Amino acid sequence: MPGALPDGEPVPAAGTLPESARAGLGQRPFGVYVHVPFCTTRCGYCDFNTYTAAELGSGAAVTSPRSYPDLAIAEIRFARRVLGAADLPVSTVFFGGGTPTLLSPAALGSILQAIDAEFGLVPGAEVTTEANPESVDEASLNDLRAQGLTRISFGMQSAVPAVLAVLDRVHQPGRPARCAAWARAAGFEHVSLDLIYGTPGESDADWRRSLDAAVAAGPDHVSAYALTVEAGTRLAARVRRGELAAPDDDVLADRYLAADEALTTAG
């Protein structure tokens, strides 16, 4: 029934955690993930919790300095109260999405400052944001670094225009490499690129071209993901209608091996 609660006990209004969830608290490294659920456009393969301005009816939630960042900061303060007095210095912060860099560098910085104020950041804490290549430029990357972010992960996905089009990615090939260079110049300690393999219509040569382009961009980390057709996505509907072929498991395995060889060779 629409609107019905799932099975189980509802979360207490006070956010109280069961003792099993608190076991070992303060004895292991502690990290914070901040989800920023906004995108300019929705990629056809994505089933993450994200919203475009059109879906929200307004872009205000993305652009207002007192909308989402304030809610995230309130949640951080709430988490501190729920977790009690345990000493929990934060060793990693990850801004994921969605597209976190649709928020201003100052907005992301204010969230990071709240994490530091409530929990404390360990010296040398790794602070990462995901970014679509079209959502940043040289100036914003400098501003992000000035706000205390140390690592950035760019959603490159492919270096081939036809493959990007099937994935509904809107950046131009070559843009991720420019972003990586700007990030290095801005002082980011770590730069990562994400790739997707197995897109319908992608050839072995296309995948090799993407791997070569990623290596040439000079990141210190590359994540390569096999394309998964998730139920309820636009990609799934196109596959179901026969407009696109479903990813082939054998092809995916071959692409994985090609990536392993190319990236290992590149160090």
N, C-alpha and C positions, 0 to 999 in steps of 0.2 A: 504494500500500500504506500503510495507517495506520501512522504512526510512522516512515515512511521519510524520510531526509534529502532535501532538494531537490537539484537538480543544482548543481554548482559546488563550490568548495573551502569547507570549514567555516571559520568565523571563528576566527582564532588565539586560544588561551586568554589570551594577553597583550594581545589587543585591537589588535594592530598594524594600522595603516592603510597602504594603498598610497600611494606618493608622489603619485599623481594626486589622491588625496583631500586631501592636505596642501598642494596648490598654492595659493599666495596666503594661507596661514594667517597671521594677524596683520596682513594688509594691508587687510582688509575689516572692516566692523562685525561683531561677534560676538554671537550671541544664544543663549539656552538655553531649550529647551522641556521642561517637566516634565509627563509624562502621569500623571494620577491616575485609574486605571481602575475607579472604583467609582460606582455609582448606587443610589438607593433603589429605583427601579423601572426597567424597561427600556422605552423608548419604541418603539412598533411600527415606526417608520421607520429606527431607528438600527442601523448595522452597525459601529460603532466597537468597539474593544477595551475592553469594559466588563463588569463583573460586579456582580450584586446580592448582597445578603447570603444570599439563599436559594440562589443558584448556588454561592456559596463554602461554604455549609454553616454559616457563622457570620459575624457582623458584626465579628469581632475585627480583621480586616485594615483595617477602616475606622476603628475606634475606638481601637485600641491605640496609645499614643504611641511604642512601640518596634517597630512592625511596618513599615508601608510607608514612613514618613518615614526610618527608618534605612536601608532598602534604597536609597531614592533618594539619600540622602547618600553611601552607599558607592559608588553609580554615578557621582556627581559627582567623587568623589575618584579613582575609576578613570579617568574621562575626563581628568582633569588629568594623570595619569601617562602615559596613552597619547599625549596631545598634546604632551608634552615641555615644554621650557622656553620656548616661544613666549609672548610677552606678549599675552594675550587678554582685555583688559578687556571686561566684558559690558555691552552697551548696552540689551538687552531681555531680560526673563524673562517667559515665558508659562506659566502653570499651566492646562493643558487637561484634557479628560476625555472621558467620565465627568463627574463632579461634584467638582471639587477642593475645594469648600467643605463636603464631607462630612468632610474632615480639619479639625481645629481650627485657628483662626488661629495658635496657637503652633506647630503642626506645620508649617504652610506657612512660617511665619517661620523655623523651624529649617533648612528646606531652602534658603531664600533666604540665610540666614547662611552656610551651607556654600558656596554659589555665590560669595558675596563673599569668603570666606576662601580659596578655591582659585583663583579667577580675578580677583576684584576687580570691583566695580560702578563704572561710570563715573558721575561726578556727574550727577544728573538722570536716571538710568536709568529706563526705563519698565518697571514690573513689573505684569503683568496676571494676573487670575484670571477664569476663567469661573465662573458661578454660576447655579444654578436659583433662581428667586425664592423657592421654599419652603425652600431650604437655608440662608438667611441671615435675620437680623433686625437691628434697629437696633444692638443691643449687639455682635453679631459683626462687623458692618461697621466699627464703631469700632475693634474689636480688629484686624481685618485691616489697616486703615490704620495703626494703631500699629506693626504688624509690618513696615511699609515698602512695602506694596503701594500703587500709585499709580493703577491703572486697573482697572475691573471691567466685565465683559461679561455681561449678564443674558439668559438664554434665554427671551424673551417668547413668540415664535413666533406668537401670535395673541391678539386681544382678544375673541374670540367663543367662548363655552363649547362649542358644538357642534363647532367646528373643533379646539379643544384636546382634546376627547374622542376624536376620530378619531386624533389624534397621540399619544394616551395620555399627555398632559401633565396633571399633577395640581394645578398651582397655579390659584388663582382669578383671573379677569380683574380687573384693577386692582392686583393684587399687584406686578407689575413696576414700575408707576409709583411705588408707595410705596417700593419698594427703591431706585429711582433717587434719590428725594428723600432717603432715609436716607444713601445713599452720598455725595451732595453735602454733606450736613450733616456727615458724618464726615471730609470733607476730600479725597475722591478727586478727582484732577485731571481724570480722564476717565471718563465713564460711557457705555457702549454697550449697545444693545438688538439682539437677533437676532430676525428675523422669518422665517417660512416661508410661501411662497405656492404655490397650486395644490393644496392638500389636497382630496381628494375631498369633494364636498358644499359646499365654500366658494363663495360667490357673489361677484360684483364688489362688492356692498355690504359683504359681510363683510370683504373685503380693504381696502376704503376705511376701514372702521371701525378695523381694526388699524393702518393707517398713521396715521390721525388720533390714535389713542391713543398710539402711539409718539412722534409729534411733540409731543403735549401733555405727555408725561412729561419733556421737556427734556433728552434726551441730547445729547452732541456728536457721536455717531456712531450710525448704524443700518446693520446688515448685513441684506440681504434675499436669501434663498436660495430658488430654485425647488425644490420637493419632488422628490426622486429616489427611485424605488422600487428599493431595492437587493435583489439576490438573497439569499435566506436569512433575510430579516426577516419579522416577523409581518405587516407591511403588504403585502409581496409575496405572502404566502400568501392574504391576504384578497382581493387583486386577482385572483389566479389563480383563486380559487373563485367569483369574480363577486360577492362581497359589497360591494366598492367598485369604482368606476370608476378606471381608470388616469388619471393627470394628462394633460391634453390640451395638446399643444405650442403650439397657437394661443392657448389660454387663458393658458398660462404667459407667452407673449410679451406679451399684453395686460396682464397683471398687472405684468410688468417695466416696461412703459412707464408704467403708472399710478404705480408706485413712483418712477420717475425724475422724473416731473412733480411729485408731491407732495413728495418730499424735496428736490428742487431749489428749489421754491417756499419751503420752510421753511428754506432756507439750508444 
